[in-house]
Amino acid sequence: MTVTVASMPNFRDAGGRRTRDGATMRTGVLYRSDQIPVLTADDVQALAGLGLRYVYDLRTEAERAMLPGGRVPGATHVPLDVLADDRQSMAARLLRLLADPGPAESLLGEGRGVAMFVASYRSFVELPSALAAFRQLFQGLADAERLPAMLHCTTGKDRTGWACASLQLLLGVPREEVVADYLESNRRILHKYAPHIAAFAAQGGDPAMLEPVLSVREEYLDAAIEAALGAHGSIEGYFRRGLGLDDATLGALKARFIACR
């Protein structure tokens, strides 16, 4: 069943992809989204049938203060500040950048925006705060009592994108399928920022400079994957050594998220 939440365009089920050995990633267990707005009655109704128990918010404290948004009724909300150790990360500064085109040229021009996002994705794998946040996230997702769950960041494409991609890779979804699911954010999220882009242009900013920061690119995800492989040898190594998850937790993740063959 496909659930649409009108004010959360990047809301979708994180499951459904096939694994290399013919299994399927279970649906109805984990959902992903952009930030939660103040929910309308229709939003609440759309979410109510999912039975969400936990919502994991991967945004920084500054992002939560700038746009606190809404809460899913009946769910426990857990803040996990992935980028606490890197306040200068482009993913963390996106909202402020949209509000002020002044520094955009120096930050984003001549390919600097792409380079900064590549660096941000590496930081998802390397920062102590990221390792701690993703460790807590996956420990929670391994607990059947905390499911169904939802995770989100600001746009639902970067921190959320890495969390979902890494889980899919762990479960054996082929890399090309993981990439396709990751790139789906472009179709869902870009139109949401059309008013911001127009305001940016009205203040003298070049809208073309925003494309690298408002979209996702395969090279961004590749940067995180290669950082994980380089440091830990495999995606499972990233979960074991990088995140410090034990056999029981990894086994539980696979049991929770892989449907019976």
VOGU-3710 file (C-alpha; in Angstrom, 3 decimals, decimal comma):
1> mtvtvasmpn> 0,000/0,000/0,000  1,381/3,386/-1,018  0,798/6,169/1,504  1,005/9,788/0,364  1,494/12,626/2,829  0,849/15,776/0,829  3,058/18,131/2,828  5,946/15,637/3,038  6,809/14,979/-0,628  9,806/12,772/0,153
11> frdaggrrtr> 7,797/10,505/2,460  7,907/6,907/1,305  8,387/3,317/2,387  12,063/2,414/2,689  11,396/-1,228/1,806  10,277/-3,153/-1,229  13,584/-3,633/-3,057  14,751/-7,127/-4,019  17,975/-8,541/-2,649  20,620/-10,388/-4,643
21> dgatmrtgvl> 19,448/-13,767/-3,315  15,828/-13,247/-4,325  14,382/-12,034/-1,042  12,522/-8,750/-0,622  13,119/-5,930/1,819  10,026/-5,842/4,005  7,532/-2,991/3,574  5,445/-1,352/6,273  8,306/-1,406/8,771  10,442/1,651/8,010
31> yrsdqipvlt> 9,485/4,917/6,359  11,683/7,812/5,296  10,838/11,466/4,818  11,847/15,072/4,610  11,216/17,177/7,718  7,835/16,987/9,386  5,772/20,150/8,940  2,980/21,244/11,237  0,673/18,414/10,271  -2,704/19,050/8,706
41> addvqalagl> -5,723/16,900/9,506  -5,177/15,071/6,204  -1,519/14,464/7,083  -2,470/13,026/10,460  -5,048/10,768/8,859  -2,548/9,533/6,255  0,006/8,694/8,946  -2,409/7,286/11,494  -2,871/3,938/9,782  0,872/3,216/9,783
51> glryvydlrt> 1,092/2,725/13,537  4,417/4,532/13,785  6,052/3,956/17,169  9,334/5,833/16,762  10,459/8,801/14,670  14,201/9,449/14,332  15,157/13,057/13,534  18,667/13,275/12,038  18,815/17,088/11,925  21,122/19,362/13,882
61> eaeramlpgg> 19,968/21,371/16,876  20,150/24,522/14,732  17,929/23,017/12,056  15,372/21,929/14,637  15,377/25,427/16,165  14,999/27,095/12,765  12,108/24,864/11,649  10,813/22,860/14,602  7,930/21,463/12,554  5,348/18,984/13,806
71> rvpgathvpl> 5,194/15,632/15,531  3,562/12,349/14,598  0,815/11,701/17,166  1,486/8,635/19,307  5,121/8,227/18,233  8,237/8,677/20,355  10,514/11,253/18,706  14,278/10,720/19,029  16,732/13,478/17,981  19,988/12,109/16,553
81> dvladdrqsm> 22,346/14,925/15,563  24,449/13,247/12,871  26,454/16,413/12,154  27,011/17,627/15,724  30,768/17,481/15,138  30,632/19,453/11,875  28,487/22,562/12,048  29,978/23,739/8,744  28,675/20,757/6,789  26,746/21,839/3,722
91> aarllrllad> 23,910/19,473/4,626  23,545/21,250/7,965  23,671/24,763/6,466  21,231/24,243/3,604  18,314/26,190/5,074  20,463/29,202/5,950  22,015/29,190/2,506  18,596/29,331/0,869  17,656/32,294/3,042  20,774/34,319/2,191
101> pgpaesllge> 22,249/34,253/-1,326  25,103/36,552/-0,271  27,720/33,857/0,410  26,430/31,463/-2,245  28,953/32,388/-4,940  31,979/31,908/-2,707  30,576/28,694/-1,242  29,036/27,033/-4,284  30,550/28,533/-7,424  32,948/26,721/-9,772
111> grgvamfvas> 32,050/23,255/-8,509  32,586/24,023/-4,843  29,021/23,019/-3,975  29,534/19,533/-5,397  32,864/19,159/-3,605  31,322/20,227/-0,312  28,525/17,688/-0,623  30,998/14,918/-1,477  32,856/15,860/1,704  29,596/15,908/3,676
121> yrsfvelpsa> 28,798/12,373/2,577  32,225/11,164/3,654  31,551/12,768/7,023  28,442/10,607/7,431  30,830/7,658/7,690  33,724/9,289/9,527  32,446/11,808/12,107  32,205/10,515/15,681  28,791/12,171/16,004  27,615/10,435/12,818
131> laafrqlfqg> 28,843/7,053/14,000  27,119/7,552/17,360  23,863/8,718/15,765  23,680/5,920/13,210  24,636/3,357/15,881  21,662/4,483/17,978  19,402/4,549/14,919  20,180/0,995/13,861  20,046/-0,324/17,404  16,546/1,129/17,572
141> ladaerlpam> 15,553/-0,322/14,215  16,696/-3,769/15,363  14,168/-3,641/18,208  10,785/-5,025/17,165  9,104/-3,050/19,942  10,145/0,195/18,209  8,707/-0,657/14,810  7,208/0,591/12,576  9,510/3,609/12,534  10,261/6,641/10,428
151> lhcttgkdrt> 13,494/8,569/9,944  13,962/12,000/8,449  16,300/14,958/8,159  15,618/18,313/6,493  15,146/17,252/2,873  15,135/13,502/3,427  17,808/13,045/0,789  21,266/13,152/2,405  21,533/11,914/5,995  18,310/9,979/5,544
161> gwacaslqll> 19,521/8,867/2,126  22,726/7,396/3,571  20,898/5,672/6,433  18,503/3,944/4,028  21,153/3,162/1,422  23,527/1,616/3,955  20,735/-0,538/5,405  19,702/-1,699/1,926  23,306/-2,585/1,100  23,648/-4,499/4,379
171> lgvpreevva> 20,547/-6,502/3,527  21,909/-7,429/0,102  20,046/-5,070/-2,221  22,198/-4,660/-5,364  24,093/-1,399/-5,494  22,373/-0,258/-8,686  18,974/-0,713/-7,016  20,160/1,203/-3,965  21,318/4,052/-6,191  17,981/4,104/-8,047
181> dylesnrril> 16,075/4,363/-4,778  18,415/7,093/-3,546  17,974/9,148/-6,741  14,191/8,974/-6,353  14,532/11,968/-4,000  15,210/14,207/-7,005  11,768/13,534/-8,446  10,073/14,096/-5,104  11,841/16,995/-3,437  12,994/19,542/-6,017
191> hkyaphiaaf> 9,552/21,028/-6,646  9,146/21,679/-2,909  11,961/24,201/-3,076  10,699/26,093/-6,127  9,525/29,054/-3,968  12,914/29,173/-2,216  14,706/29,123/-5,556  12,522/31,956/-6,828  13,207/34,023/-3,699  16,922/33,294/-4,030
201> aaqggdpaml> 16,869/34,558/-7,624  14,855/37,640/-6,640  17,631/38,581/-4,227  20,229/38,357/-6,992  21,349/34,765/-6,515  22,050/32,421/-9,419  19,514/29,560/-9,198  21,875/27,242/-11,082  24,192/27,235/-8,070  21,472/25,619/-5,962
211> epvlsvreey> 21,090/22,515/-8,086  24,040/20,632/-6,513  22,748/21,262/-2,991  19,033/20,687/-3,575  19,468/17,476/-5,551  21,165/14,152/-4,991  23,856/12,756/-7,260  25,257/9,277/-7,575  28,731/10,649/-6,852  27,541/11,810/-3,424
221> ldaaieaalg> 26,361/8,354/-2,414  29,476/6,829/-3,983  31,607/9,010/-1,691  29,964/7,586/1,433  30,068/4,011/0,164  33,730/4,242/-0,792  34,572/5,840/2,562  32,868/2,933/4,328  34,609/0,336/2,166  37,970/2,058/2,521
231> ahgsiegyfr> 37,803/2,242/6,296  36,066/-1,050/7,044  36,449/-3,315/4,003  32,741/-3,879/3,418  29,355/-2,450/4,309  28,950/-5,143/6,962  32,353/-4,104/8,289  31,067/-0,540/8,561  28,129/-1,755/10,634  30,320/-4,015/12,781
241> rglglddatl> 33,458/-1,946/13,305  32,371/1,566/12,427  29,037/1,492/14,232  30,001/-1,163/16,762  26,956/-3,367/16,210  27,234/-6,966/17,383  26,062/-10,209/15,764  22,755/-10,154/17,628  21,911/-6,640/16,414  22,889/-7,372/12,823
251> galkarfiac> 20,890/-10,591/12,912  17,892/-8,721/14,275  18,124/-6,082/11,527  18,101/-8,798/8,891  15,206/-10,578/10,574  13,170/-7,371/10,861  13,752/-6,091/7,347  13,990/-9,127/5,068  10,663/-10,718/4,191  10,378/-14,483/4,059
261> r> 11,623/-15,840/0,775
//
